[in-house]
Amino acid sequence: QWLIDEFKNYQKVFTVDDHYIRFGQGSMIAAILPHVVSLGLTDMPECGQNQEVLAYHQLDAESIAKRVQNELR
């Protein structure tokens, strides 16, 4: 109930998981809040340096900022 009360005035809530979205923290939050956008992996992660992999999966800071801006339009 605390979480529902805390976020009732927000249009959208964004969660970021550094692994698969399914069964992650974001999906747990989405189970109780109706306005959650979960960001995370949906398929097998690519190989490479951390920043390369994050950018590829659009989980680096710049990509997350763009995705949030697009969702709020």
Secondary structure, DSSP 8 states (H G I E B T S, - for coil): -HHHHHHTT-S-EEEEEEEESTTSHHHHHHTT-SSEEEEEESS----S-HHHHHHHTT-SHHHHHHHHHHHT-
